[in-house]
Amino acid sequence: MNPIQIPNDGGKKVNILGIPMVIRIHGRDTGGTVSAVESHDVPGGGPPPHIHRREDETFQVLEGEYEWTVGGKTFVAQKGATIFAPRGLSHTYRYLGRSPGRLMCVITPAGFEGFFEEIGALNPQQQQDIPRVMKIAKKFGLEILPPPGA
């Protein structure tokens, strides 16, 4: 394996439901050990509650303030906070700020970045096709849960 250095404007840019994301480090460059994905979040944005069956995620809040729910515990995390969401535990977050927020997500082992690539390759209308998205999610061991109270 070789060292990796990605410039601040580098990485593969993808758009997931209007959220710009950058795959900073791809698992193919780390022998599948780790990947890193940066999310540029809009006010009120964030993923639905979900469970990863294959990988752990470690998040670093780079800009802004987020409300998190991990394993049934809800808390607010600000710039500089680090959150660990182990595989098998439900988690979600929502960006609370008014200007765009940023998160770095380190994924171990790598592989889930492929989900972002596949969804990002769809046009915005195709990304709204829930059965299609669920099929891709299942391929990557991702279980999307119904929103609380649904």
Phi and psi restraints in degrees (value plus and minus 20) as a CYANA .aco file:
   2 ASN   PHI    -131.5   -91.5
   2 ASN   PSI     134.2   174.2
   3 PRO   PHI     -81.2   -41.2
   3 PRO   PSI     133.2   173.2
   4 ILE   PHI    -148.8  -108.8
   4 ILE   PSI     113.1   153.1
   5 GLN   PHI    -154.4  -114.4
   5 GLN   PSI     100.1   140.1
   6 ILE   PHI    -130.2   -90.2
   6 ILE   PSI     103.4   143.4
   7 PRO   PHI     -85.8   -45.8
   7 PRO   PSI     143.0   183.0
   8 ASN   PHI     -79.7   -39.7
   8 ASN   PSI     -41.8    -1.8
   9 ASP   PHI    -125.5   -85.5
   9 ASP   PSI      -6.7    33.3
  10 GLY   PHI    -116.0   -76.0
  10 GLY   PSI     157.2   197.2
  11 GLY   PHI      83.0   123.0
  11 GLY   PSI     150.8   190.8
  12 LYS   PHI    -112.8   -72.8
  12 LYS   PSI      99.7   139.7
  13 LYS   PHI    -107.1   -67.1
  13 LYS   PSI     111.9   151.9
  14 VAL   PHI    -154.6  -114.6
  14 VAL   PSI     138.6   178.6
  15 ASN   PHI    -142.7  -102.7
  15 ASN   PSI     100.8   140.8
  16 ILE   PHI    -135.5   -95.5
  16 ILE   PSI      84.8   124.8
  17 LEU   PHI      32.2    72.2
  17 LEU   PSI      22.8    62.8
  18 GLY   PHI      64.5   104.5
  18 GLY   PSI     -19.6    20.4
  19 ILE   PHI    -120.7   -80.7
  19 ILE   PSI      94.7   134.7
  20 PRO   PHI     -89.6   -49.6
  20 PRO   PSI     112.0   152.0
  21 MET   PHI    -151.5  -111.5
  21 MET   PSI     134.4   174.4
  22 VAL   PHI    -150.9  -110.9
  22 VAL   PSI     101.8   141.8
  23 ILE   PHI    -101.9   -61.9
  23 ILE   PSI      82.9   122.9
  24 ARG   PHI     -98.0   -58.0
  24 ARG   PSI     -64.7   -24.7
  25 ILE   PHI    -150.2  -110.2
  25 ILE   PSI     105.5   145.5
  26 HIS   PHI    -117.4   -77.4
  26 HIS   PSI     123.5   163.5
  27 GLY   PHI     -77.9   -37.9
  27 GLY   PSI     -49.5    -9.5
  28 ARG   PHI     -84.5   -44.5
  28 ARG   PSI     -40.0     0.0
  29 ASP   PHI    -112.5   -72.5
  29 ASP   PSI     -24.0    16.0
  30 THR   PHI    -144.0  -104.0
  30 THR   PSI      -4.4    35.6
  31 GLY   PHI      44.6    84.6
  31 GLY   PSI       5.2    45.2
  32 GLY   PHI      61.5   101.5
  32 GLY   PSI     -14.4    25.6
  33 THR   PHI     -91.2   -51.2
  33 THR   PSI     -66.2   -26.2
  34 VAL   PHI    -175.3  -135.3
  34 VAL   PSI     132.3   172.3
  35 SER   PHI    -157.2  -117.2
  35 SER   PSI     142.3   182.3
  36 ALA   PHI    -157.9  -117.9
  36 ALA   PSI     110.1   150.1
  37 VAL   PHI    -150.0  -110.0
  37 VAL   PSI     112.2   152.2
  38 GLU   PHI    -124.4   -84.4
  38 GLU   PSI     113.0   153.0
  39 SER   PHI    -132.3   -92.3
  39 SER   PSI     114.2   154.2
  40 HIS   PHI    -128.7   -88.7
  40 HIS   PSI      78.8   118.8
  41 ASP   PHI    -113.1   -73.1
  41 ASP   PSI     125.7   165.7
  42 VAL   PHI    -116.1   -76.1
  42 VAL   PSI     137.7   177.7
  43 PRO   PHI     -72.5   -32.5
  43 PRO   PSI     110.0   150.0
  44 GLY   PHI      60.1   100.1
  44 GLY   PSI     -24.8    15.2
  45 GLY   PHI    -101.2   -61.2
  45 GLY   PSI     139.0   179.0
  46 GLY   PHI     138.3   178.3
  46 GLY   PSI     144.9   184.9
  47 PRO   PHI     -98.8   -58.8
  47 PRO   PSI     140.5   180.5
  48 PRO   PHI     -89.7   -49.7
  48 PRO   PSI     142.5   182.5
  49 PRO   PHI     -76.0   -36.0
  49 PRO   PSI     117.7   157.7
  50 HIS   PHI    -175.2  -135.2
  50 HIS   PSI     145.0   185.0
  51 ILE   PHI    -150.1  -110.1
  51 ILE   PSI     109.5   149.5
  52 HIS   PHI    -112.0   -72.0
  52 HIS   PSI     110.7   150.7
  53 ARG   PHI    -113.8   -73.8
  53 ARG   PSI     -36.2     3.8
  54 ARG   PHI    -135.0   -95.0
  54 ARG   PSI     -43.2    -3.2
  55 GLU   PHI    -157.6  -117.6
  55 GLU   PSI     136.9   176.9
  56 ASP   PHI    -117.1   -77.1
  56 ASP   PSI     133.2   173.2
  57 GLU   PHI    -146.9  -106.9
  57 GLU   PSI     115.3   155.3
  58 THR   PHI    -140.1  -100.1
  58 THR   PSI     101.2   141.2
  59 PHE   PHI    -126.7   -86.7
  59 PHE   PSI     123.4   163.4
  60 GLN   PHI    -143.1  -103.1
  60 GLN   PSI     103.5   143.5
  61 VAL   PHI     -98.4   -58.4
  61 VAL   PSI      95.6   135.6
  62 LEU   PHI    -112.3   -72.3
  62 LEU   PSI     -54.4   -14.4
  63 GLU   PHI    -169.8  -129.8
  63 GLU   PSI     117.3   157.3
  64 GLY   PHI      75.1   115.1
  64 GLY   PSI    -189.1  -149.1
  65 GLU   PHI    -152.4  -112.4
  65 GLU   PSI     113.2   153.2
  66 TYR   PHI    -147.3  -107.3
  66 TYR   PSI     125.6   165.6
  67 GLU   PHI    -119.1   -79.1
  67 GLU   PSI     107.9   147.9
  68 TRP   PHI    -137.1   -97.1
  68 TRP   PSI     129.3   169.3
  69 THR   PHI    -151.5  -111.5
  69 THR   PSI      97.5   137.5
  70 VAL   PHI    -151.1  -111.1
  70 VAL   PSI     101.6   141.6
  71 GLY   PHI      37.1    77.1
  71 GLY   PSI      14.6    54.6
  72 GLY   PHI      65.2   105.2
  72 GLY   PSI     -24.7    15.3
  73 LYS   PHI    -121.8   -81.8
  73 LYS   PSI     108.9   148.9
  74 THR   PHI    -128.6   -88.6
  74 THR   PSI     116.3   156.3
  75 PHE   PHI    -176.6  -136.6
  75 PHE   PSI     145.0   185.0
  76 VAL   PHI    -125.6   -85.6
  76 VAL   PSI     115.1   155.1
  77 ALA   PHI    -144.6  -104.6
  77 ALA   PSI     112.6   152.6
  78 GLN   PHI    -129.2   -89.2
  78 GLN   PSI     155.6   195.6
  79 LYS   PHI     -65.5   -25.5
  79 LYS   PSI     110.2   150.2
  80 GLY   PHI      77.4   117.4
  80 GLY   PSI     -37.4     2.6
  81 ALA   PHI     -91.6   -51.6
  81 ALA   PSI     130.5   170.5
  82 THR   PHI    -142.0  -102.0
  82 THR   PSI     113.9   153.9
  83 ILE   PHI    -146.7  -106.7
  83 ILE   PSI     111.1   151.1
  84 PHE   PHI    -128.4   -88.4
  84 PHE   PSI     103.8   143.8
  85 ALA   PHI    -138.3   -98.3
  85 ALA   PSI      76.9   116.9
  86 PRO   PHI     -90.5   -50.5
  86 PRO   PSI     132.8   172.8
  87 ARG   PHI     -75.7   -35.7
  87 ARG   PSI     127.0   167.0
  88 GLY   PHI      69.3   109.3
  88 GLY   PSI     -30.6     9.4
  89 LEU   PHI    -127.9   -87.9
  89 LEU   PSI     115.0   155.0
  90 SER   PHI     -84.8   -44.8
  90 SER   PSI     119.8   159.8
  91 HIS   PHI    -173.3  -133.3
  91 HIS   PSI     137.9   177.9
  92 THR   PHI    -181.2  -141.2
  92 THR   PSI     145.1   185.1
  93 TYR   PHI    -168.0  -128.0
  93 TYR   PSI     141.2   181.2
  94 ARG   PHI    -159.0  -119.0
  94 ARG   PSI     111.1   151.1
  95 TYR   PHI     -98.4   -58.4
  95 TYR   PSI     108.9   148.9
  96 LEU   PHI    -117.3   -77.3
  96 LEU   PSI     -36.2     3.8
  97 GLY   PHI     -95.2   -55.2
  97 GLY   PSI     155.1   195.1
  98 ARG   PHI    -118.6   -78.6
  98 ARG   PSI     -53.4   -13.4
  99 SER   PHI    -117.9   -77.9
  99 SER   PSI     141.9   181.9
 100 PRO   PHI     -75.0   -35.0
 100 PRO   PSI     121.3   161.3
 101 GLY   PHI    -124.1   -84.1
 101 GLY   PSI     145.8   185.8
 102 ARG   PHI    -159.9  -119.9
 102 ARG   PSI     117.8   157.8
 103 LEU   PHI    -147.5  -107.5
 103 LEU   PSI     125.4   165.4
 104 MET   PHI    -129.2   -89.2
 104 MET   PSI     111.3   151.3
 105 CYS   PHI    -138.9   -98.9
 105 CYS   PSI     100.7   140.7
 106 VAL   PHI    -120.0   -80.0
 106 VAL   PSI     104.2   144.2
 107 ILE   PHI    -131.8   -91.8
 107 ILE   PSI     104.4   144.4
 108 THR   PHI    -152.0  -112.0
 108 THR   PSI     110.7   150.7
 109 PRO   PHI     -89.3   -49.3
 109 PRO   PSI     151.0   191.0
 110 ALA   PHI     -89.2   -49.2
 110 ALA   PSI     149.8   189.8
 111 GLY   PHI     113.2   153.2
 111 GLY   PSI     -56.1   -16.1
 112 PHE   PHI     -88.6   -48.6
 112 PHE   PSI     -39.7     0.3
 113 GLU   PHI     -78.3   -38.3
 113 GLU   PSI     -44.5    -4.5
 114 GLY   PHI     -82.2   -42.2
 114 GLY   PSI     -51.6   -11.6
 115 PHE   PHI     -80.8   -40.8
 115 PHE   PSI     -67.2   -27.2
 116 PHE   PHI     -82.9   -42.9
 116 PHE   PSI     -58.1   -18.1
 117 GLU   PHI     -84.5   -44.5
 117 GLU   PSI     -64.7   -24.7
 118 GLU   PHI     -86.9   -46.9
 118 GLU   PSI     -64.5   -24.5
 119 ILE   PHI     -86.6   -46.6
 119 ILE   PSI     -62.0   -22.0
 120 GLY   PHI     -83.9   -43.9
 120 GLY   PSI     -43.0    -3.0
 121 ALA   PHI     -97.7   -57.7
 121 ALA   PSI     -35.1     4.9
 122 LEU   PHI    -102.3   -62.3
 122 LEU   PSI     129.9   169.9
 123 ASN   PHI     -96.3   -56.3
 123 ASN   PSI     146.5   186.5
 124 PRO   PHI     -74.5   -34.5
 124 PRO   PSI     -58.4   -18.4
 125 GLN   PHI     -86.1   -46.1
 125 GLN   PSI     -62.5   -22.5
 126 GLN   PHI     -85.3   -45.3
 126 GLN   PSI     -52.9   -12.9
 127 GLN   PHI     -86.9   -46.9
 127 GLN   PSI     -38.5     1.5
 128 GLN   PHI    -107.4   -67.4
 128 GLN   PSI     -25.4    14.6
 129 ASP   PHI     -99.7   -59.7
 129 ASP   PSI      71.6   111.6
 130 ILE   PHI     -77.1   -37.1
 130 ILE   PSI     -66.5   -26.5
 131 PRO   PHI     -78.2   -38.2
 131 PRO   PSI     -58.0   -18.0
 132 ARG   PHI     -85.1   -45.1
 132 ARG   PSI     -65.6   -25.6
 133 VAL   PHI     -83.5   -43.5
 133 VAL   PSI     -61.6   -21.6
 134 MET   PHI     -83.6   -43.6
 134 MET   PSI     -56.3   -16.3
 135 LYS   PHI     -84.9   -44.9
 135 LYS   PSI     -62.1   -22.1
 136 ILE   PHI     -86.5   -46.5
 136 ILE   PSI     -62.5   -22.5
 137 ALA   PHI     -77.8   -37.8
 137 ALA   PSI     -67.0   -27.0
 138 LYS   PHI     -79.8   -39.8
 138 LYS   PSI     -59.4   -19.4
 139 LYS   PHI     -77.6   -37.6
 139 LYS   PSI     -52.3   -12.3
 140 PHE   PHI    -121.1   -81.1
 140 PHE   PSI      -4.6    35.4
 141 GLY   PHI      49.4    89.4
 141 GLY   PSI       7.1    47.1
 142 LEU   PHI    -124.3   -84.3
 142 LEU   PSI     105.3   145.3
 143 GLU   PHI    -126.4   -86.4
 143 GLU   PSI      93.8   133.8
 144 ILE   PHI    -110.1   -70.1
 144 ILE   PSI     105.9   145.9
 145 LEU   PHI    -117.2   -77.2
 145 LEU   PSI     135.9   175.9
 146 PRO   PHI     -88.1   -48.1
 146 PRO   PSI     132.0   172.0
 147 PRO   PHI     -82.0   -42.0
 147 PRO   PSI     133.7   173.7
 148 PRO   PHI     -74.8   -34.8
 148 PRO   PSI     117.0   157.0
 149 GLY   PHI      64.0   104.0
 149 GLY   PSI     -21.6    18.4
